[in-house]
Amino acid sequence: MEQAQQRTNAAWIIIVASGVVAGLHIWKLAPALTVIQDELRFSLIFSGVLLGVVQIAGMAGGLAVSLLSEVISQRRTLILGLLLLVLGSALGAFAPSAPLLLATRILEGAGVIMATVMGPGLVRLHAPIRNLNMAVGWWAAYMGMATFIGVFSTALVLQHLSWHLWWGILAFITLLPIPLIFKFVGADEPAGSAALREAAQRIAITARASRVWISGLIFGCYTVQWMAVVGFLPTIYEEFGLDPVAGGLASAVVGGLNAVGAIICGGLLQRGANGRTLLLAGFALMSLASFCTFAFDYPPGLLWIQMICVGFFSLAGAAIPTTMTRVVVDLAPPGGSAPASMGLTQQIFNIGNFTGPMLLASMATLTGGWNATWLLTTGFALLGAMLTLLLSRKNSPFATAD
């Protein structure tokens, strides 16, 4: 009865909102990058490191966060993640040098991983059964929504305020969901320190499951592309001559389209669409859209064509995180842990988030421009499609998603 009472729309909406707030701290940097780069004096390659370093905690700590959630509960882990984001953003507001800003980004990364690893499990626990696929679709949209809000608001605010003050304002905003979580999200029962060994055994069983690793690699083949392209989009548009607000708005729309695509895909899953088909279509369309975006030198009068192509890249790619978010918690083996399944997957795909911007920055530096970007995206799209076929060969999880 208590579990049934926890399943309310208000609860999962607050959880999604918390994910969006966490995502703002990833995307506040992209439109501010040129301003910070001029002030703190660092290279384009270091810019790629700064964009991706927030994912370091996710690369190393997904399973550790899963174990923490088993001991102290998923809700408390989510709240702790938000508090770390508050601390990291507040300290970042006073960072006088690039290395110190880098350190605060790592701290923010710890907060992001705590919030985002807990999100899918909490959504599944609290969303009404009839709305589960829709709720998962909205969770998968959190990054796109965060990109739209974070990129556009940062580009707009920096016309009037310093980036230091904006970092402080975002720290305050991150506090706002916490009382709502206490009010609307029911407390889940922690295992406690006495059950630590049992929880560790469940996580170890999950970590030995090959299908969880494959799902993380599929996710990573998406994130390495999307994070690289969208992370540098404000910089690319500025080089094309757009002013910061216009470039920020264009980049924000690209991120927002990812959220739209995730919500649409969640609706398709709700109606019984095949998950494998959605994944293969997503990778194929991302590859085509990235080729059309970067392979040609568009004159200024036709820049709108490139904007449409990169928008379609983001829209179509949303099928991948939406489908995999729905599937991955079902991949935990018997005796395993669903939070650990999500944690391990998140560790793997955060490698893509971390390496994507650095790979793209290195490629742009070596080739003297952004035209070779499509080679990077197409290569990972092909690898993602092959892994999708491998995952669906035996005991396909996509039937469960249907």
C-alpha positions in Angstrom: 0.0 0.0 0.0 2.8 2.4 0.9 4.5 1.7 -2.5 1.2 2.4 -4.3 0.8 5.7 -2.4 4.3 6.7 -3.5 3.4 6.4 -7.2 2.2 10.0 -8.0 2.9 12.2 -11.0 4.1 15.0 -8.7 6.9 12.7 -7.4 8.4 11.8 -10.8 8.0 15.3 -12.1 10.1 16.6 -9.2 12.7 13.9 -9.9 12.9 15.0 -13.5 13.1 18.6 -12.5 16.1 17.7 -10.2 17.8 16.1 -13.1 17.3 19.2 -15.2 18.8 21.4 -12.4 21.8 19.0 -12.2 22.2 19.2 -16.0 22.3 23.0 -15.9 25.8 22.7 -14.2 27.1 20.8 -17.2 25.7 23.2 -19.8 26.3 26.5 -18.1 29.9 26.3 -19.3 29.6 25.9 -23.1 28.3 29.5 -23.8 30.6 31.0 -21.2 33.7 29.2 -22.5 35.1 31.9 -24.7 34.6 34.5 -21.9 36.3 32.3 -19.3 39.0 31.3 -21.8 39.9 35.0 -22.4 39.9 35.7 -18.7 41.9 32.7 -17.5 44.0 32.2 -20.6 43.9 28.5 -21.7 43.9 26.6 -25.0 41.2 25.1 -27.1 42.3 21.6 -26.0 42.0 22.6 -22.3 38.6 23.9 -23.2 37.7 20.4 -24.2 39.0 19.1 -20.9 37.0 21.6 -19.0 33.8 20.7 -20.9 34.4 17.0 -20.3 35.9 16.9 -16.8 32.5 17.1 -15.1 32.1 13.6 -16.3 35.2 12.2 -14.4 33.2 11.4 -11.3 30.7 9.6 -13.5 33.5 7.6 -15.1 34.8 6.4 -11.8 32.0 6.6 -9.4 28.8 5.1 -10.9 29.1 1.8 -9.0 30.2 3.6 -5.8 27.2 5.8 -6.0 25.0 2.7 -6.4 26.5 1.2 -3.3 26.0 4.5 -1.4 22.3 4.5 -2.4 21.9 0.9 -1.1 23.2 2.0 2.3 21.7 5.5 2.7 18.7 5.2 0.2 18.2 6.6 -3.3 16.4 9.7 -2.1 19.2 10.8 0.2 21.8 10.2 -2.5 19.9 12.4 -4.8 19.7 15.2 -2.2 23.4 14.8 -1.4 24.2 15.1 -5.1 22.3 18.4 -5.3 24.2 19.7 -2.3 27.5 18.9 -3.9 26.4 20.8 -6.9 25.6 23.8 -4.7 29.1 23.6 -3.2 30.9 23.1 -6.4 29.2 26.0 -8.2 29.6 28.3 -5.2 33.3 27.6 -5.1 33.6 27.9 -8.8 32.2 31.4 -8.6 35.4 32.4 -6.8 37.9 30.4 -8.8 40.8 32.7 -9.8 42.6 30.3 -12.2 41.9 27.5 -14.7 43.2 24.7 -12.5 41.0 25.7 -9.6 38.0 26.0 -11.9 38.8 22.5 -13.2 38.8 21.2 -9.6 35.3 22.7 -8.9 34.0 21.1 -12.1 35.1 17.7 -10.8 33.2 18.4 -7.6 30.2 19.3 -9.6 30.7 16.1 -11.6 30.3 14.1 -8.3 27.0 15.9 -7.7 25.8 15.2 -11.3 26.5 11.5 -11.1 24.7 11.2 -7.7 21.6 12.9 -9.1 21.5 11.2 -12.5 22.3 7.6 -11.4 19.4 7.9 -8.9 17.0 9.5 -11.4 15.8 6.5 -13.5 15.3 4.2 -10.5 13.4 6.8 -8.5 11.2 7.5 -11.6 10.4 3.9 -11.9 9.7 3.6 -8.2 7.4 6.6 -8.0 5.7 7.0 -11.5 2.2 5.5 -11.8 2.5 2.3 -13.8 0.2 3.5 -16.6 2.6 6.5 -17.1 5.9 4.7 -16.7 7.2 4.8 -20.3 6.1 8.4 -20.6 7.9 9.3 -17.3 11.0 7.5 -18.5 10.8 9.5 -21.7 10.7 12.7 -19.7 13.6 11.6 -17.6 15.6 10.9 -20.8 14.7 14.4 -21.9 16.3 16.0 -18.8 19.7 16.6 -20.5 18.0 18.2 -23.6 15.9 20.5 -21.4 19.0 21.3 -19.3 20.9 22.1 -22.5 18.2 24.4 -23.8 17.7 26.3 -20.5 21.4 26.3 -19.5 22.9 27.4 -22.8 20.4 30.1 -23.6 20.1 31.5 -20.1 23.8 31.6 -19.7 24.3 33.3 -23.1 21.7 35.9 -22.2 22.8 36.5 -18.6 26.4 36.9 -19.5 25.5 40.0 -21.5 24.7 41.7 -18.2 26.4 39.8 -15.4 29.8 38.2 -14.9 30.1 34.4 -15.1 31.3 34.4 -11.4 27.9 35.9 -10.3 26.0 33.5 -12.6 27.8 30.5 -11.0 26.6 31.8 -7.6 23.0 32.2 -8.8 22.9 28.7 -10.1 24.2 27.4 -6.8 21.1 29.0 -5.1 18.7 27.6 -7.8 20.0 24.1 -7.1 18.8 24.4 -3.5 15.2 24.9 -4.6 14.2 21.2 -5.5 15.4 19.9 -2.2 12.4 20.8 0.0 10.1 19.6 -2.9 11.9 16.2 -2.8 11.2 15.9 0.9 7.6 16.8 0.4 6.6 14.8 -2.7 9.2 12.0 -3.1 8.5 9.2 -0.6 11.5 7.9 1.3 12.8 4.5 0.1 14.1 2.1 2.7 17.9 2.0 2.9 19.7 -1.3 3.5 21.9 0.3 6.1 25.5 -0.4 6.9 24.7 -3.8 8.3 23.7 -4.9 4.8 26.7 -3.4 3.2 28.3 -6.8 2.3 25.0 -8.0 0.7 24.7 -4.8 -1.3 28.3 -5.1 -2.5 27.6 -8.7 -3.6 24.6 -7.5 -5.6 26.7 -4.9 -7.3 29.5 -7.4 -8.0 27.0 -9.7 -9.7 25.7 -6.8 -11.8 29.3 -5.8 -12.7 29.9 -9.3 -14.1 26.9 -9.0 -16.5 28.1 -8.6 -20.1 24.8 -7.1 -21.3 25.1 -4.2 -18.8 28.6 -3.4 -20.2 27.2 -3.6 -23.8 24.4 -1.3 -22.9 26.9 1.2 -21.4 28.9 1.1 -24.6 25.8 1.7 -26.7 25.0 4.7 -24.6 28.6 5.9 -24.8 28.5 5.7 -28.6 25.7 8.3 -28.4 27.2 10.5 -25.7 30.6 10.8 -27.3 29.0 12.3 -30.4 26.3 14.5 -28.8 28.4 16.0 -26.0 31.2 16.8 -28.5 29.0 18.5 -31.0 26.6 20.3 -28.7 29.4 21.2 -26.3 31.3 23.1 -28.9 28.3 24.5 -30.8 28.4 28.0 -29.2 32.1 28.2 -30.1 31.5 27.0 -33.7 28.7 29.5 -34.2 30.8 32.3 -32.8 33.5 31.4 -35.4 30.8 31.6 -38.1 30.1 35.2 -37.0 27.0 34.9 -34.8 26.9 37.1 -31.8 26.9 35.3 -28.4 23.2 35.6 -27.8 22.2 34.4 -31.2 24.7 31.5 -31.1 23.5 30.6 -27.6 19.9 30.6 -28.7 20.7 28.4 -31.7 22.7 26.0 -29.5 19.9 26.0 -26.9 17.3 25.1 -29.6 19.5 22.2 -30.6 19.6 20.9 -27.0 15.9 21.5 -26.7 15.2 19.4 -29.7 16.9 16.5 -28.0 14.4 16.9 -25.2 11.5 16.9 -27.7 12.9 13.8 -29.4 13.2 12.0 -26.0 9.6 12.8 -25.1 8.4 11.6 -28.6 10.4 8.4 -28.2 8.9 7.8 -24.8 5.5 8.1 -26.3 6.5 5.6 -29.1 7.7 3.1 -26.5 4.4 3.6 -24.6 2.6 2.6 -27.8 4.8 -0.5 -28.3 7.5 0.6 -30.7 10.4 -1.8 -30.9 13.4 -0.5 -29.0 16.0 -2.1 -31.3 14.4 -0.3 -34.3 14.5 3.0 -32.5 18.2 2.6 -31.6 19.3 1.6 -35.1 17.3 4.5 -36.6 18.7 6.9 -34.1 22.3 6.0 -35.0 21.7 6.0 -38.7 20.0 9.5 -38.6 22.7 10.9 -36.4 25.3 9.8 -38.9 23.5 11.3 -41.8 22.7 14.5 -40.1 26.3 15.0 -38.9 27.6 14.4 -42.4 25.2 17.1 -43.8 26.2 19.5 -40.9 30.0 19.3 -41.1 31.1 17.9 -44.5 30.2 21.1 -46.5 31.4 24.7 -46.2 28.1 26.6 -46.0 28.2 30.2 -47.1 26.8 32.7 -44.6 23.5 32.9 -46.4 22.9 29.2 -46.1 24.0 28.8 -42.5 20.3 28.0 -41.7 20.6 24.7 -43.6 23.5 23.7 -41.3 21.4 24.7 -38.2 18.5 22.5 -39.4 20.9 19.6 -39.9 22.5 19.8 -36.5 19.0 20.2 -34.9 17.9 17.0 -36.6 21.1 15.3 -35.3 20.1 16.2 -31.8 16.4 15.3 -32.3 17.0 11.9 -33.9 19.7 11.0 -31.4 17.3 11.3 -28.5 15.9 7.8 -29.4 19.1 6.3 -28.0 19.2 7.6 -24.4 15.4 7.2 -24.1 15.4 3.5 -25.2 18.5 2.6 -23.2 17.2 4.3 -20.0 14.1 2.2 -20.3 16.0 -1.0 -21.0 19.1 -0.8 -18.8 17.3 -1.3 -15.4 15.9 -4.5 -16.7 19.4 -5.8 -17.6 20.4 -6.5 -13.9 20.9 -10.2 -13.6 19.2 -12.4 -11.0 20.6 -11.4 -7.6 21.9 -8.2 -9.1 21.0 -4.5 -8.5 19.0 -2.2 -10.7 20.7 0.9 -9.4 24.1 -0.8 -10.0 23.0 -1.6 -13.6 22.3 2.1 -14.1 25.5 3.1 -12.3 27.8 0.9 -14.3 26.1 2.0 -17.6 26.5 5.6 -16.5 30.2 5.1 -15.7 30.8 3.8 -19.2 28.8 6.4 -21.1 30.4 9.2 -19.1 33.7 8.1 -20.7 32.0 9.2 -23.9 30.9 12.5 -22.4 34.5 13.1 -21.2 36.4 12.0 -24.3 34.0 13.4 -26.9 34.9 17.1 -26.5 38.6 16.4 -26.3 38.5 14.1 -29.4 36.6 16.8 -31.3 38.9 19.6 -30.1 42.0 17.5 -31.1 40.5 16.8 -34.5 39.7 20.4 -35.1 43.2 21.5 -34.0 44.9 18.9 -36.3 42.7 19.5 -39.4 42.3 23.3 -38.9 38.5 23.3 -38.7 35.3 21.5 -37.9 34.7 19.8 -41.3 36.2 16.4 -40.2 33.7 16.1 -37.3 31.4 13.8 -39.3 34.1 11.2 -39.4 34.1 11.0 -35.6 30.3 10.9 -35.3 29.8 8.4 -38.1 32.4 6.0 -36.7 30.8 5.9 -33.3 27.3 5.6 -34.8 28.4 2.5 -36.8 29.9 1.0 -33.6 26.7 1.8 -31.7 24.6 0.0 -34.3 26.8 -3.1 -34.2 26.6 -3.2 -30.4 22.8 -2.9 -30.6 22.6 -5.9 -32.9 24.9 -7.8 -30.5 22.7 -6.9 -27.5 19.5 -8.1 -29.2 20.8 -11.5 -30.4 19.9 -13.6 -27.3 17.3 -12.8 -24.7 16.6 -9.4 -26.2 15.8 -6.8 -23.6 13.8 -4.8 -26.1 10.9 -7.2 -25.8 10.7 -6.1 -22.1 10.8 -2.4 -23.2 7.9 -3.1 -25.4 
